[in-house]
Amino acid sequence: MNGDPGYFGPESMMWKVNKEITVLFGGARALLMHAAHPLIAAGARQTSFYQRDPWKRLIRTLSLQNSVTFGTKAEADDSAHRINKLHEVIKGEDEVTGGYYDALDHEQLLWVHACLQISSIYFYEKTVGTLTEEEKDKYHKENSLAAEMVLVDREQMPKTHNELKEWVIEKSRVKDYLVKTDVAMDVYDIIGGGPVPKHIKPIWPFIAFTAFNTLPKEFKDIYGIKSSKVKTFLVNFNLFLLKFTRPFLPPFFRLIAPARWAKQRITKSPNLRFSDKANY
């Protein structure tokens, strides 16, 4: 298994985007977007993840993305299987809206997938570099395989990255599609100042600030986040500063650990072309 590059490999857009530490900022942003959907919130309320372990949902979401992107095929399959088994029991009537939530429902699965994808691409472009439409669509196509592994219906998925982004925007503008629930405010409080793991505590205020202030307007309205020219300037200036300094940082500060481990794993394989190894 040492040389197994997994489902994508180092020349894929999945590796190119998901290996960046700054793309993880999108995880906090996506979590806020997830929680604003009342049926996603209802599933979280059933499992009590936010109350028992506020970081469990965020870590689970990012761990799946990292396993599918950088793990071996066996590791990716195992992660997807565990998520799917967990989702089988998350269903019921939402006590807030009266709607039916089901963690295996296509639209609810797609919402979780889409919010993470558009947030990842957003932060990549803000902190690393601009992507062409072709590159974003290649990422979307590759990520569609990852979505299919956790039972998103690929046939019903928007065909391009921009169509996926527009789908989220259109849905968020539907009356009562987004709701300020107790779970949404729990997530707001956790992102804003909840118990933060020690290893990310020094940079968490900045991550939280960017997560809140890069949300689309419809989500800011749900959370009561006020926009201002000063906030916009501070966000854009700091993200630009990250983008400017990134090339000068060593890999430890630029690349997430699973990506660095995957690089070590695949370079042990004599079957990979030199360009595969060097491209990383």
C-alpha positions in Angstrom: 0.0 0.0 0.0 3.0 2.3 0.4 3.0 3.6 -3.1 -0.8 3.9 -3.6 -1.6 7.5 -4.6 -5.3 7.0 -3.9 -8.1 8.0 -6.1 -6.6 11.2 -7.4 -2.8 11.5 -7.1 -0.4 14.5 -7.0 -1.3 15.8 -10.5 -5.0 16.2 -9.6 -6.8 19.4 -8.7 -7.9 17.8 -5.5 -4.3 17.6 -4.3 -3.5 21.0 -5.6 -6.3 22.7 -3.6 -6.8 20.6 -0.6 -3.1 20.4 0.5 -3.0 24.1 1.4 -3.3 24.9 5.1 -5.2 28.1 4.4 -7.9 26.1 2.6 -8.8 24.7 6.0 -10.1 28.2 6.8 -12.9 27.2 4.5 -13.9 24.4 6.9 -15.0 26.9 9.6 -16.9 29.0 6.9 -18.6 25.9 5.6 -19.6 24.8 9.1 -21.4 28.1 9.5 -23.1 27.5 6.2 -24.1 24.0 7.1 -25.6 25.0 10.4 -27.7 27.7 8.8 -29.7 24.9 7.0 -32.3 23.9 9.6 -32.5 20.2 8.5 -28.7 19.9 8.6 -28.9 21.5 12.1 -31.6 19.0 13.1 -29.3 16.1 12.3 -26.5 17.7 14.3 -29.0 18.2 17.2 -29.9 14.5 17.1 -26.3 13.4 17.5 -25.4 16.2 20.0 -22.0 16.6 18.4 -21.9 20.3 19.1 -22.8 20.0 22.7 -20.6 16.9 23.5 -17.6 17.8 21.4 -17.8 21.0 19.5 -15.0 20.1 17.2 -16.1 16.7 16.2 -18.3 17.7 13.3 -15.6 20.0 11.8 -12.9 17.4 12.3 -15.1 14.7 10.8 -15.9 16.7 7.7 -12.3 17.7 7.1 -11.0 14.2 7.9 -13.2 12.7 5.3 -12.0 15.2 2.7 -8.4 14.6 3.6 -8.8 10.8 3.6 -10.5 10.7 0.3 -8.0 13.2 -1.2 -4.7 12.0 0.3 -5.3 8.5 1.6 -4.9 5.2 -0.2 -8.0 3.8 -1.9 -8.6 1.5 1.1 -8.4 4.4 3.5 -10.7 6.5 1.4 -13.2 3.7 1.1 -13.1 3.0 4.8 -13.7 6.7 5.7 -16.6 6.9 3.3 -18.1 3.7 4.7 -17.9 4.9 8.3 -19.6 8.2 7.4 -22.4 6.4 5.4 -23.1 4.0 8.3 -23.3 6.9 10.7 -25.7 8.8 8.3 -28.1 5.8 8.2 -29.4 6.5 11.7 -29.6 10.3 11.4 -33.2 11.0 10.4 -36.5 12.2 11.9 -38.8 15.2 12.1 -37.2 18.6 12.7 -38.6 20.1 15.9 -38.1 23.7 14.6 -39.5 23.6 11.1 -41.5 20.4 11.2 -39.6 19.2 8.1 -38.1 15.8 7.7 -34.3 15.5 8.0 -32.4 12.6 6.6 -28.6 12.5 6.4 -28.9 10.3 3.3 -31.2 12.8 1.5 -29.6 13.9 -1.8 -30.3 17.6 -1.3 -29.1 17.7 2.3 -25.9 15.7 1.3 -25.3 18.1 -1.6 -25.7 21.1 0.6 -22.9 19.9 2.9 -20.7 19.0 0.0 -21.3 22.2 -1.9 -20.7 24.5 1.0 -17.3 22.9 1.7 -16.3 22.9 -2.0 -17.1 26.6 -2.7 -15.5 27.6 0.6 -12.3 25.6 -0.2 -12.1 27.2 -3.7 -12.8 30.6 -2.3 -9.9 30.5 0.2 -7.5 28.9 -2.3 -8.0 31.8 -4.6 -7.7 34.4 -1.8 -4.6 32.9 -0.2 -2.8 30.9 -2.9 -3.6 31.9 -6.5 -6.4 32.4 -9.1 -7.8 29.3 -10.7 -9.1 29.2 -14.3 -12.7 28.0 -15.0 -11.2 24.8 -16.4 -9.3 24.2 -13.2 -12.3 24.8 -11.0 -14.4 22.5 -13.2 -11.7 19.8 -13.0 -11.7 20.2 -9.2 -15.5 19.9 -9.3 -15.4 16.8 -11.4 -12.9 15.1 -9.2 -14.7 16.2 -6.1 -17.9 14.7 -7.5 -16.3 11.3 -7.2 -15.6 12.1 -3.5 -19.3 13.2 -3.1 -20.5 10.0 -4.8 -18.5 7.9 -2.3 -20.7 9.4 0.5 -23.9 8.7 -1.5 -24.5 12.1 -3.2 -26.4 11.4 -6.4 -23.8 12.4 -9.0 -26.5 12.5 -11.8 -28.4 15.2 -10.0 -25.4 17.3 -9.2 -24.7 20.6 -11.0 -22.3 20.0 -13.8 -19.8 22.8 -13.1 -18.3 24.6 -10.1 -20.1 27.8 -10.9 -23.4 26.0 -11.3 -22.8 24.4 -7.9 -22.1 27.9 -6.4 -25.2 29.3 -8.0 -27.2 26.4 -6.7 -26.2 27.3 -3.1 -26.9 31.0 -3.7 -30.4 30.3 -5.2 -31.3 27.9 -2.4 -30.1 30.4 0.3 -32.5 33.0 -1.1 -35.6 30.8 -0.9 -37.8 32.0 1.9 -37.1 30.0 5.2 -34.5 27.8 3.5 -32.0 29.2 6.1 -33.1 29.5 9.7 -31.5 30.8 12.8 -31.8 27.8 15.1 -30.3 26.9 18.4 -27.7 24.7 16.6 -26.8 27.6 14.3 -26.1 29.8 17.2 -24.2 27.1 19.0 -21.9 26.9 16.0 -21.7 30.7 15.9 -20.5 30.7 19.5 -18.1 27.8 19.0 -16.5 29.5 16.0 -16.5 32.9 17.7 -14.9 31.9 20.9 -15.6 28.4 22.1 -12.9 25.9 23.4 -10.2 25.8 20.8 -7.6 23.0 20.5 -4.3 24.3 21.8 -2.3 23.8 18.6 -4.6 26.2 16.6 -5.5 28.6 19.4 -3.0 31.3 18.4 -4.4 31.6 14.9 -8.0 30.9 15.6 -9.2 34.5 16.1 -8.1 35.2 12.5 -9.7 32.1 11.1 -12.9 32.9 12.9 -12.8 36.5 11.7 -12.4 35.5 8.1 -15.0 32.7 8.4 -17.6 35.2 9.6 -16.8 38.0 7.3 -16.5 36.1 4.1 -19.9 34.6 4.3 -22.4 35.4 1.6 -25.0 38.1 2.6 -27.8 35.7 3.2 -25.8 33.8 5.8 -24.6 37.0 7.5 -28.2 38.0 7.9 -29.0 34.7 9.7 -26.1 35.2 12.1 -26.6 38.9 12.6 -23.1 39.7 11.2 -22.8 43.4 10.1 -20.7 44.2 7.1 -18.5 47.4 7.0 -15.8 48.8 4.8 -13.3 48.5 7.7 -14.1 44.7 8.1 -13.9 44.2 4.3 -10.6 46.0 4.2 -9.1 44.0 7.1 -10.2 40.7 5.6 -8.9 41.4 2.2 -5.6 42.9 3.4 -4.8 40.0 5.7 -5.7 37.4 3.1 -3.5 39.2 0.6 -0.7 39.2 3.1 -1.1 35.5 3.5 -1.0 35.1 -0.3 2.1 37.3 -0.5 4.1 35.5 2.2 3.0 31.9 1.4 5.7 31.2 -1.2 8.4 32.0 1.4 7.1 29.6 4.1 8.5 26.0 4.5 6.1 23.1 3.7 5.3 22.6 7.4 3.5 25.9 7.5 2.0 25.7 4.0 0.8 22.1 3.6 -1.5 20.1 5.8 -0.1 17.0 7.5 -2.1 14.4 5.4 -0.7 15.9 2.2 2.9 15.8 3.5 2.4 12.2 4.6 0.9 11.2 1.3 3.9 12.7 -0.5 6.2 10.6 1.6 4.1 7.5 0.9 4.0 7.8 -2.9 7.6 8.7 -3.4 8.4 5.2 -2.1 6.8 3.7 -5.1 9.0 2.9 -8.1 5.9 2.9 -10.4 5.2 6.6 -10.2 6.7 8.8 -12.9 9.3 11.4 -11.7 6.9 14.2 -12.9 4.3 12.8 -10.5 6.7 13.2 -7.6 8.2 16.5 -8.7 4.8 18.1 -9.4 4.0 18.1 -5.7 
